[in-house]
Amino acid sequence: MSAELTLGAEEELHLIDLSTRRLSARAPQLLSRLPSDLYGAELQRTTVETNVPVVTNLSDLRREIVKLRRDLVDVAGQDGLGIAAAGTAPHSEFEDFELTATGRYGRMQEQYQMLVNEQLICGLQVHVGVADRDVAVQIAGRVAPVLPALLALSASSPYWNGQDTGYASIRSIIWQRWPSAGSTGPMADAAEYDTLVQDLIASGVIADAKMAYFDVRPSSHAPTLELRTCDATPIVDDAVLIAGLFRAAVRAAEQSIEEGRPYTPRAAPLHRAAMWQAARGGLSAELLDLAAHPSPLPAGIAIRQVLDTLRPQLEALGDWDDVNQLVDATLARGNSADRQRAAFEERGEIADVVDLVVRETHGPSGGASDGVAPLEGYRYRAGDEAVGPGLHPRPVYRELVPFFHALDGDAVRDLCRKRDSWTRDAGLGFVVDGEARGFGVDLFPRVITQHEWTGLEAGLTQRARAIEAFLQDAYGKRRVVADGVLREEQVVGATGWRDEATRLPAGTVRAPIQGFDLIRNGFGGWRVLEDNVRTPSGAAFAVTIRRMLDSVIPEAPRPHGLLDPSSVLSLIHETVLPDGGTGALLTEGPDSSAFFEHRTLAEGAGLLLVVADDLTVARGRVVARDTNRVIDSLYLRLDGELIDLASTDDPRLGESILDVAAQGDVFLANAPGNGLADDKAMYVAVPDLIAYYLEEKPLLESVPTYRTSDESERLSVLDRVGELVTKPVDGQGGRGVLIGPSANAAAVAERREDIARDPAGWVAQEVVTLSSHPTLLPSGLEPRHVDLRAFVYLTGIAPGESRLADLGLTRVAPEGSMVVNSSRGGGAKDTWIIGRTN
């Protein structure tokens, strides 16, 4: 073995004021009390760098890192400070930057300006001893394929400037802005490398060799090869793992050079893509494999591929057992980015994230146990809402998961029998093609935290107000067309347009009840998938499911602040009857697909439940036949159009009711013509409608959607039907939805033909993997994909005139599917929303 293969490391550590949880610029004061050979200054005064002495094995490396951290913690604690080993300090903001006062750093700030001022970042550098500098330069190119995996393991910087960036490692993205960062590309020897560095210095772009910030570089003053790719890691063992894998990769590369094996480097764009992918998703998405022409793999599998590839070197170095166990532990608990996001999810407080990072940095080398037993046997997948890496319940599920996991098969079967009996007696179900079907309900509830619900409330009420403003404008003056936001043909005559809707009085609230389908992706972000404005259904199911769960399994532990979904009933009454009087819910009767909901809502909201034969129009008012009672508001829950409604005695009843509504003498909730906003092609325009009508930016993102009526987008969609979700613009209940990656070639080809034949009839959306949630089965807990339907009730479009109901209908897809609609085999579960607890 010609390489020395010693180990060393440098850790950059943020200084955190423990009272404010902000960065502290007291590094110079602390360094005056610390040994200069072990601790040093960095570009920013908020950072201290530790210099780990050279060691020969991983155990000694672990010991030295822990000792340096402990000594720094002791000194920093005297000033009320802590340390945080993370790529970014979660609470850092641009104004926290203070330059360390040296001439070199001053020159850098003068030359690079904002690039220096944004460097509130900390990395981990690992040094491996390599005796021959020419070989070291060659090794630097050959280890490139493993670098994305090391970055993903280290990723600890999802938050920057106080916000979630969407990246697992934003530090690496910031770092790549340096002109000398990234890969050098293949180099033959040290002379070629030194010439490159001298050329960069001569160009004036960098000042000295220390600014050669390449991913891997040979030291200019020591016989080592330095890894500079990784974020600083709060848990020491993650740094030890990275050092072990990197050393093994160095040895593997050296052996391939000794044996004269040829090496074909990846193209530079592919390497950049692999590094970006690791920075974006960390361990929660996919990484590229080690092949010359790589394919994406789930991150955990890609990490184990690296481990297995390097096993011969790890065994020869005596590191296999340690590194293998460290890989298991890190993949089990997730990287720091995963844990930081989990900490934030519980209360929505960035301070909790800071506390976590500081606690882990100060803590034991392997991280502290949370004392919660893992959910053995559960099929964990990234994006599971209740179970995190390592099969540990997420914070808000720490009581629920053990409760349901402890139920044996007989207990679950007994609960299921009680559930089925209860739902059958309650008549919980729906009608499809004239056939009554029961409604499948899972007994494991979903929990949505208070801060998540607050964010959804702001985003959904904003969206509902913009949609209502659009409907009033579309059937009125159509300013949205006159001002060029939408074309005339996108409004008048578009899918869902109804000429008779133009007759309603100006200012009439047209969509007082709106439903929204949301998904939560693997990174925890909420997206609006669809708007339901014509006749949104599901509120009664949410109310009834809670009643069922309270009856069947009252002992399930409930969180403090749990909202009551039945409060929606009074909200419906207030919305349908804003001015009081008598209201009625108009249905087509027991054969209607959602008659259970119609009956439940009418009874609970204090509305008459009527069909066409129960109504007549007399003296310019809508009247209940049996009592001659004047109906002031009609909540329309018709499968067809109101204008086509006929009774036994009046074939023009619908037209007559519209005449009364046109005079302002009956309020229609929801009004005819609202299908214009149900058009899935109109979904694409909602962000523009928010900007136009409200002069605001959307608070909730939409799923990327393509209009196939647009020629340029259609051509792209036709090429990618097998990669996208395509659906008809007027589809309901999952009808006509094709999930491209799950479809066979014949179905994809047929969909291409459908789109080419009727471009205006379709839209396409990017595939977004729905989050998953445990489902209770006699065999145990199993993950299923879920979405959420939420409801906003409006009495106007002004701020404060819209409210998000205290309920959500969580819909559950069947095993192996992402389609949650009940008509396609989906079910539902209770949704536990935690409200304000103050």
Secondary structure, 3 states (H helix, E strand, C coil): CCCCCCEEEEEEEEEEECCCCCECCCHHHHHCCCCCCCEEECCECCEEEEEEEEECCHHHHHHHHHHHHHHHHHHHHCCCEEEECCCECCCCCHHHCCECCCHHHHHHHHHHCHHHHCCCECEEEEEEECCCHHHHHHHHHHCHHHHHHHHHHHCCECEECCEECCCCEHHHHHHCCCCCCECCCCCCCHHHHHHHHHHHHHHCCCCCHHHCCECEEECCCCCEEEEEEEECCCCHHHHHHHHHHHHHHHHHHHHHHHCCCCCCCCCHHHHHHHHHHHHHHCCCCEEECCCCCCCEEEHHHHHHHHHHHCHHHHHHHCCHHHHHHHHHHHHHHCCHHHHHHHHHHHHCCHHHHHHHHHHHHHCCCCCCCCCCCCCCCCCCCCCECCECHHHCECHHHCCHHHHHHCCCHHHHHHHHHHHHHHHHHHCCEEEECCEEEECCEEEEEEEECHHHHHHHHHHHHHHHHHHHHHHHHHCCCCHHHHCCCCCHHHCCCCCCCCHHHHHCCCCCCCCCEEEEEEEECCCCCEEEEEEECCCCCCHHHHHHHHHHHHHHCCCCCCCCCECCCCHHHHHHHHHHCCCCCCEEEEECCCCCCCHHHHHHHHHHHCCEEECHHHEEEECCEEEECCCCEECCEEEEECCCCHHHCCCCCCCCHHHHHHHHHHCCCCEEECCCCCHHHHCHHHHCCHHHHHHHHHCCCCCCEECCEEECCCHHHHHHHHHCHHHEEEEECCCCCCCCCEEHHHCCHHHHHHHHHHHHHCHHHEEEEECCCCCEEEEEECCEEEEEEEEEEEEEEECCCCCCCEEEEEEEEEEECCCCCCCCCHHHCCEEEEEEEECCCC
